[in-house]
Amino acid sequence: MGDINFVINHLPLILPLVIVQLTLSVVALIHVLKHPHYRFGNKIMWIIIVLCVNVIGPIFYFVAGRGEDQ
């Protein structure tokens, strides 16, 4: 019961973080799937990084992995 109360009490802090995480992941995943050019790596590698490394994976993709749009 204590865990549920903790989550309910901290929901105003947790909910925005979850929304940011999901938004970043979805946007990065869509970009990975639509664009074939990457600075390094391949599509499969970036899909795994974006989906498995939480907030840092999508940010890492946009900073280091995203290639030039052609």
C-alpha positions in Angstrom: 0.0 0.0 0.0 2.9 2.4 0.7 4.2 2.2 -2.9 0.8 3.2 -4.3 0.7 6.2 -2.0 4.2 7.2 -3.0 3.2 7.1 -6.7 0.0 9.0 -6.1 1.8 11.7 -4.0 4.5 12.1 -6.7 2.3 11.9 -9.7 2.6 15.6 -10.6 6.3 15.1 -10.9 6.3 11.7 -12.5 3.7 12.3 -15.2 5.5 15.1 -17.1 8.7 13.0 -17.1 6.8 10.1 -18.5 5.2 12.3 -21.2 8.6 13.7 -22.2 10.1 10.2 -22.3 7.3 8.9 -24.5 7.3 11.9 -26.8 11.1 11.8 -27.3 11.0 8.0 -28.0 8.2 8.3 -30.5 9.7 11.2 -32.4 13.1 9.6 -32.5 11.7 6.2 -33.6 9.7 7.9 -36.4 12.8 9.7 -37.6 14.9 6.5 -37.5 12.3 4.7 -39.6 11.8 7.4 -42.2 15.4 8.5 -42.7 18.0 6.1 -44.1 21.1 8.3 -43.4 22.9 8.0 -40.1 26.3 9.4 -39.1 27.2 5.9 -37.9 25.5 2.6 -37.3 22.4 1.3 -39.0 18.6 1.4 -38.6 18.4 -1.7 -36.3 21.1 -0.4 -33.9 19.3 3.0 -33.6 15.9 1.4 -33.1 17.3 -0.6 -30.2 19.1 2.4 -28.7 16.0 4.6 -29.0 13.7 2.1 -27.4 15.9 0.6 -24.7 17.9 3.5 -23.3 15.0 5.5 -22.1 15.4 9.3 -22.3 19.1 9.2 -23.2 18.7 7.0 -26.2 16.5 9.4 -28.2 18.6 12.4 -27.2 21.8 10.5 -28.2 20.2 9.7 -31.6 19.3 13.3 -32.3 22.7 14.6 -31.2 25.1 11.9 -32.5 23.3 9.6 -34.9 21.0 11.6 -37.1 22.4 12.0 -40.5 21.9 14.8 -43.0 18.4 15.1 -44.5 18.6 14.6 -48.2 
